[in-house]
Amino acid sequence: MAGKTFKIATIPGDGVGLEVVEQGIAVLEEAVKNSDVSLEFAFFPWGSDYYADKGRMMPEDALETLKRFDAIYLGAVGDPRVPDHISLEMLLKIRKGFDQYINLRPVKLLEGVDTPLKLAPGAAVDMVVIRENTEGEYSAMGGRFKQGTPDEVALQIGVFTRKGTERVIRYAFELARKRGRENGRTPLVTNCTKSNALNYSMVLWDEVFDAVASDYPDVNTDKALVDALCMWMVRKPQYFDVIVASNLFGDIITDLGAAIQGGMGVAAGANINPERVYPSMFEPIHGSAPKYKGKYMANPVAAIYAGAMMLEFLGAVEEAKAVMNAVQSVLKEGKVRTYDLGGSSTTKEMGKAVAGRINCKI
């Protein structure tokens, strides 16, 4: 990749967002220092402070501004001063406005990180959850009738289109096939559903899953109701390869996945527009943790991990590998550990340790 410069729109957001993003940027810049790749970061102070001043989470023309960038690097959003359904709207507008219909969530237990589960000897946790990211249960359709009265009715409508369902399921099968080539395992896609109770939306989902699966005879398939899937993720996480889920179900099981892989501090995610018509967005999946703001206790590994995912998506594959090698080296050694990992290292100390291991071999 000769002489490529990527422009990154950076939204630190709220709480500890700025603290983890600072370390993520430092690591990413170290990773590209001696390569043909360069990164240009532009900062946008959008979020709850912006809302307190302007009455909105971001400007009206925010998407037009962001459209000019190659990717978006996000810290965290959320503040006690702003109702959650308002603060979340910023992320939903970006995801939907840029058709980031793939939420990509690796659930990988890195060496040196403890899991609350008792795993079988030699068991490796390495799965990916593909969550539909633009419709489903988060379509913001519905309303409230006779609001504030004893007769009040609230309707929340889930929207499942055949197009939206098919494209996310097909992405899951393509990813499983790719992972199979890379790790030598027989690829497996698990359908996370609830069609026994949701007899319209999830029945359509299942039908589309079966239709797409017929195009991939080399990929094994499995089906699990979301409640049973949660149980099996705890009992036998090493079984799973790629899981595909609707917006709501994917949201829930990825937090479970974060706990399995050692906590929110090491859990990263991406909001992908596969066609690259619009920029994709990369973020740690943890919240803003406002009570820890300014204390530099937050673990920046999730933000750094998300940065590596961003590099890989942009085509800087070797640089992304260098970042993850550095992360895994520091975690495996275990000398630098933030509060969530049972240590006392600061956000800055963890970031500095990872940056210092760039280009290491593990």
C-alpha positions as CSV (number, residue, x, y, z in Angstrom):
1,M,0.0,0.0,0.0
2,A,2.3,2.7,-1.3
3,G,1.9,6.2,0.2
4,K,-1.7,5.9,1.3
5,T,-3.1,8.5,3.7
6,F,-6.4,7.8,5.5
7,K,-8.5,10.5,7.0
8,I,-10.1,9.5,10.3
9,A,-13.0,11.4,11.8
10,T,-12.5,11.1,15.6
11,I,-15.4,11.5,18.0
12,P,-14.1,10.9,21.6
13,G,-17.6,11.5,22.9
14,D,-18.3,11.3,26.6
15,G,-16.9,10.1,29.9
16,V,-13.7,8.1,29.4
17,G,-14.1,8.2,25.7
18,L,-11.3,10.8,25.2
19,E,-9.0,9.0,27.5
20,V,-9.2,5.7,25.7
21,V,-9.2,7.3,22.2
22,E,-6.0,9.2,23.1
23,Q,-4.2,5.9,23.7
24,G,-5.7,4.3,20.7
25,I,-4.4,7.0,18.5
26,A,-1.0,6.9,20.0
27,V,-0.8,3.2,19.3
28,L,-2.1,3.5,15.8
29,E,0.4,6.2,15.0
30,E,3.2,4.1,16.3
31,A,2.0,1.2,14.1
32,V,2.2,3.2,10.9
33,K,5.3,5.2,11.8
34,N,7.7,3.2,9.6
35,S,5.2,2.1,6.9
36,D,3.7,3.6,3.8
37,V,0.5,4.3,5.6
38,S,-0.3,7.6,7.3
39,L,-3.3,8.6,9.3
40,E,-4.8,12.1,9.7
41,F,-7.1,12.5,12.6
42,A,-9.8,15.2,12.8
43,F,-11.5,15.7,16.1
44,F,-15.2,16.5,16.5
45,P,-16.5,17.5,20.0
46,W,-19.9,16.0,19.6
47,G,-21.8,14.2,22.4
48,S,-23.4,15.2,25.7
49,D,-21.4,18.4,26.3
50,Y,-22.4,19.5,22.8
51,Y,-26.0,18.6,23.7
52,A,-25.8,20.7,26.8
53,D,-24.7,23.7,24.8
54,K,-26.6,23.2,21.5
55,G,-29.6,21.0,22.4
56,R,-28.5,18.2,20.0
57,M,-25.8,15.5,20.1
58,M,-24.2,16.6,16.8
59,P,-24.8,19.3,14.1
60,E,-27.6,18.9,11.6
61,D,-25.0,18.5,8.8
62,A,-22.9,16.0,10.7
63,L,-23.3,13.2,8.2
64,E,-22.3,15.5,5.4
65,T,-19.1,16.4,7.3
66,L,-18.3,12.7,8.2
67,K,-18.9,11.6,4.6
68,R,-15.6,13.1,3.6
69,F,-13.6,10.7,5.8
70,D,-12.3,7.2,5.2
71,A,-13.4,6.0,8.7
72,I,-14.9,7.1,12.0
73,Y,-13.1,6.4,15.3
74,L,-15.5,6.7,18.3
75,G,-14.8,6.7,22.0
76,A,-18.0,6.4,24.0
77,V,-21.4,8.1,24.3
78,G,-23.6,8.5,27.3
79,D,-24.0,11.0,30.2
80,P,-26.3,11.2,33.2
81,R,-27.4,14.7,32.0
82,V,-28.8,13.3,28.8
83,P,-31.6,10.6,28.6
84,D,-30.2,7.4,27.1
85,H,-32.6,7.3,24.2
86,I,-31.4,10.8,23.2
87,S,-27.7,10.2,23.5
88,L,-27.9,6.9,21.6
89,E,-29.7,8.6,18.7
90,M,-26.3,10.0,17.6
91,L,-24.9,6.5,17.0
92,L,-28.1,5.3,15.4
93,K,-28.2,8.2,13.0
94,I,-24.6,7.5,11.9
95,R,-25.3,3.7,11.6
96,K,-28.5,4.2,9.6
97,G,-27.4,7.2,7.6
98,F,-24.2,5.5,6.4
99,D,-25.9,2.1,5.9
100,Q,-23.5,0.5,8.4
101,Y,-25.7,-2.6,8.4
102,I,-23.0,-4.9,9.7
103,N,-22.1,-4.8,13.4
104,L,-18.9,-6.9,13.7
105,R,-18.1,-8.1,17.2
106,P,-15.1,-10.4,17.7
107,V,-15.4,-12.4,20.9
108,K,-11.9,-13.7,21.5
109,L,-10.3,-14.6,24.8
110,L,-6.8,-13.3,24.6
111,E,-3.9,-15.0,26.4
112,G,-3.3,-13.4,29.8
113,V,-6.9,-12.3,30.2
114,D,-9.1,-14.2,32.7
115,T,-12.6,-15.4,31.9
116,P,-15.3,-16.0,34.6
117,L,-16.0,-19.4,32.9
118,K,-14.4,-22.7,33.7
119,L,-13.1,-23.8,30.3
120,A,-12.1,-27.3,29.2
121,P,-8.3,-27.7,29.0
122,G,-7.0,-26.3,25.8
123,A,-10.3,-24.7,24.8
124,A,-10.0,-21.5,22.8
125,V,-12.8,-18.9,22.7
126,D,-12.7,-17.3,19.2
127,M,-16.1,-16.4,17.7
128,V,-17.5,-13.5,15.8
129,V,-21.0,-12.1,16.2
130,I,-22.5,-10.5,13.2
131,R,-25.4,-8.2,14.3
132,E,-27.9,-6.6,11.9
133,N,-27.3,-2.9,12.6
134,T,-29.8,-0.7,10.8
135,E,-33.4,-2.2,11.1
136,G,-35.0,-4.9,13.2
137,E,-36.1,-4.0,16.7
138,Y,-34.2,-0.7,16.6
139,S,-36.2,0.8,13.7
140,A,-37.6,3.6,15.9
141,M,-41.1,3.0,14.6
142,G,-44.2,3.0,16.8
143,G,-45.7,5.5,19.2
144,R,-47.5,6.2,22.5
145,F,-51.2,6.7,22.7
146,K,-53.0,8.4,25.6
147,Q,-49.6,9.2,27.1
148,G,-49.6,9.7,30.9
149,T,-53.0,8.3,31.4
150,P,-54.0,4.9,32.9
151,D,-55.0,3.8,29.4
152,E,-51.7,4.6,27.8
153,V,-50.5,2.3,25.1
154,A,-47.0,2.1,23.7
155,L,-46.2,0.4,20.4
156,Q,-42.6,-0.5,19.3
157,I,-42.4,-2.0,15.8
158,G,-39.6,-4.2,14.6
159,V,-39.0,-3.9,10.9
160,F,-37.5,-6.9,9.1
161,T,-37.0,-6.6,5.4
162,R,-35.9,-9.5,3.2
163,K,-33.1,-7.3,1.7
164,G,-31.8,-6.3,5.1
165,T,-32.0,-9.8,6.5
166,E,-30.4,-11.5,3.5
167,R,-27.4,-9.2,3.3
168,V,-26.4,-9.6,6.9
169,I,-26.8,-13.3,6.8
170,R,-24.8,-13.6,3.6
171,Y,-22.1,-11.5,5.1
172,A,-21.9,-14.0,8.0
173,F,-21.5,-16.9,5.6
174,E,-18.8,-15.2,3.7
175,L,-16.9,-14.4,6.9
176,A,-17.2,-17.9,8.1
177,R,-15.8,-19.2,4.9
178,K,-12.9,-16.7,5.1
179,R,-12.2,-17.7,8.7
180,G,-12.2,-21.4,7.7
181,R,-9.6,-20.8,5.1
182,E,-7.5,-18.9,7.7
183,N,-7.7,-21.2,10.7
184,G,-8.3,-24.6,9.1
185,R,-11.5,-25.2,10.9
186,T,-14.7,-26.3,9.2
187,P,-16.7,-23.0,9.1
188,L,-19.9,-22.8,11.1
189,V,-22.7,-20.2,11.1
190,T,-25.2,-20.3,14.0
191,N,-28.6,-18.7,13.4
192,C,-29.6,-16.8,16.6
193,T,-33.4,-16.7,16.4
194,K,-36.7,-16.7,18.4
195,S,-39.1,-17.9,15.8
196,N,-41.1,-20.0,18.2
197,A,-42.5,-16.7,19.7
198,L,-41.9,-14.1,17.1
199,N,-44.0,-15.7,14.4
200,Y,-43.6,-13.1,11.7
201,S,-40.2,-11.3,12.0
202,M,-38.1,-14.3,13.1
203,V,-39.9,-16.8,10.8
204,L,-38.9,-14.6,7.9
205,W,-35.4,-14.4,9.3
206,D,-35.2,-18.2,9.5
207,E,-36.5,-18.7,6.0
208,V,-33.9,-16.3,4.6
209,F,-31.2,-18.0,6.6
210,D,-32.1,-21.4,5.1
211,A,-32.2,-19.9,1.6
212,V,-28.8,-18.3,2.0
213,A,-27.3,-21.4,3.6
214,S,-28.2,-23.4,0.4
215,D,-25.6,-21.3,-1.5
216,Y,-22.8,-22.3,0.9
217,P,-22.7,-26.1,1.0
218,D,-19.2,-25.9,2.4
219,V,-20.3,-24.1,5.6
220,N,-22.0,-25.9,8.4
221,T,-25.1,-24.4,10.0
222,D,-26.7,-24.5,13.4
223,K,-29.8,-22.8,14.9
224,A,-30.5,-21.7,18.4
225,L,-33.2,-19.7,20.1
226,V,-31.6,-16.7,21.7
227,D,-32.3,-17.8,25.3
228,A,-30.7,-21.2,24.6
229,L,-27.9,-19.6,22.8
230,C,-27.0,-17.5,25.9
231,M,-26.8,-20.7,27.9
232,W,-24.6,-22.5,25.3
233,M,-22.3,-19.5,25.0
234,V,-21.6,-19.9,28.7
235,R,-21.5,-23.7,28.8
236,K,-19.5,-24.3,25.6
237,P,-18.2,-21.0,24.1
238,Q,-15.4,-22.8,22.2
239,Y,-18.1,-24.4,20.0
240,F,-19.1,-21.2,18.2
241,D,-17.5,-19.7,15.1
242,V,-19.8,-17.1,13.5
243,I,-23.2,-16.2,15.0
244,V,-25.6,-14.0,13.1
245,A,-28.3,-12.2,15.0
246,S,-30.9,-9.4,14.7
247,N,-30.3,-6.0,16.0
248,L,-31.7,-6.5,19.5
249,F,-30.5,-10.1,20.0
250,G,-27.1,-9.2,18.7
251,D,-26.9,-6.3,21.1
252,I,-27.7,-8.6,24.1
253,I,-25.5,-11.6,23.3
254,T,-22.4,-9.4,22.5
255,D,-22.4,-8.1,26.0
256,L,-22.5,-11.7,27.2
257,G,-19.6,-12.3,24.8
258,A,-17.7,-9.4,26.3
259,A,-18.0,-10.9,29.8
260,I,-16.8,-14.3,28.4
261,Q,-13.7,-12.7,26.8
262,G,-12.7,-10.9,30.0
263,G,-14.8,-7.8,30.2
264,M,-15.8,-4.6,28.4
265,G,-12.3,-3.3,28.6
266,V,-11.1,-5.7,25.9
267,A,-14.2,-5.8,23.7
268,A,-14.1,-4.0,20.4
269,G,-16.7,-3.5,17.7
270,A,-17.2,-2.2,14.2
271,N,-20.1,-0.7,12.3
272,I,-19.4,-1.7,8.7
273,N,-20.7,-0.5,5.3
274,P,-19.3,-3.4,3.3
275,E,-19.8,-1.6,-0.1
276,R,-17.7,1.3,1.2
277,V,-20.1,3.8,-0.2
278,Y,-19.9,5.5,3.2
279,P,-17.3,5.5,6.0
280,S,-17.5,2.7,8.6
281,M,-17.2,3.4,12.3
282,F,-15.0,1.6,14.9
283,E,-15.4,1.7,18.6
284,P,-14.9,0.0,21.9
285,I,-18.3,-1.5,23.0
286,H,-18.1,-0.3,26.5
287,G,-20.0,2.7,27.8
288,S,-18.7,6.2,28.8
289,A,-18.3,5.3,32.5
290,P,-18.8,8.9,33.6
291,K,-17.9,8.2,37.2
292,Y,-14.4,7.3,36.1
293,K,-13.9,10.3,33.9
294,G,-10.6,12.0,34.6
295,K,-9.3,9.2,36.8
296,Y,-7.6,7.4,33.9
297,M,-8.7,4.0,35.2
298,A,-10.4,2.8,32.0
299,N,-8.8,0.0,30.0
300,P,-7.8,1.4,26.5
301,V,-7.4,-2.1,25.0
302,A,-10.9,-2.2,23.6
303,A,-10.3,1.1,21.8
304,I,-6.9,0.0,20.6
305,Y,-8.5,-3.3,19.4
306,A,-11.1,-1.3,17.5
307,G,-8.3,0.8,16.0
308,A,-6.7,-2.4,14.7
309,M,-10.0,-3.5,13.2
310,M,-10.1,-0.1,11.5
311,L,-6.6,-0.5,10.0
312,E,-7.5,-4.0,8.7
313,F,-10.7,-2.7,7.1
314,L,-8.8,0.1,5.4
315,G,-6.3,-2.4,4.0
316,A,-3.4,-1.8,6.3
317,V,-3.4,-5.4,7.3
318,E,0.2,-5.7,8.5
319,E,-0.1,-2.6,10.6
320,A,-3.3,-4.0,12.2
321,K,-1.4,-7.3,12.9
322,A,1.4,-5.3,14.6
323,V,-1.2,-3.6,16.9
324,M,-2.8,-6.9,17.9
325,N,0.6,-8.6,18.4
326,A,1.5,-5.7,20.7
327,V,-1.8,-6.0,22.6
328,Q,-1.4,-9.7,23.1
329,S,2.2,-9.4,24.1
330,V,1.4,-7.0,26.9
331,L,-1.6,-8.9,28.1
332,K,0.3,-12.2,28.0
333,E,3.2,-10.8,30.1
334,G,0.7,-9.5,32.7
335,K,2.9,-6.8,34.2
336,V,0.7,-3.9,33.1
337,R,-2.9,-4.5,34.1
338,T,-5.7,-1.9,34.4
339,Y,-8.3,-2.0,37.2
340,D,-10.7,-4.2,35.3
341,L,-8.0,-6.8,34.8
342,G,-7.2,-6.9,38.5
343,G,-4.3,-4.5,38.4
344,S,-3.6,-0.8,39.2
345,S,-2.1,0.5,35.9
346,T,-3.6,3.6,34.4
347,T,-5.1,4.1,31.0
348,K,-1.9,5.9,29.9
349,E,0.4,3.2,31.3
350,M,-1.5,0.5,29.4
351,G,-1.4,2.6,26.2
352,K,2.3,3.3,26.5
353,A,3.0,-0.4,27.1
354,V,1.2,-1.4,24.0
355,A,2.8,1.3,21.9
356,G,6.2,0.2,23.2
357,R,5.6,-3.4,21.9
358,I,4.7,-2.5,18.3
359,N,6.5,-4.8,15.9
360,C,7.1,-7.3,18.6
361,K,6.8,-11.0,17.9
362,I,4.6,-13.2,20.1
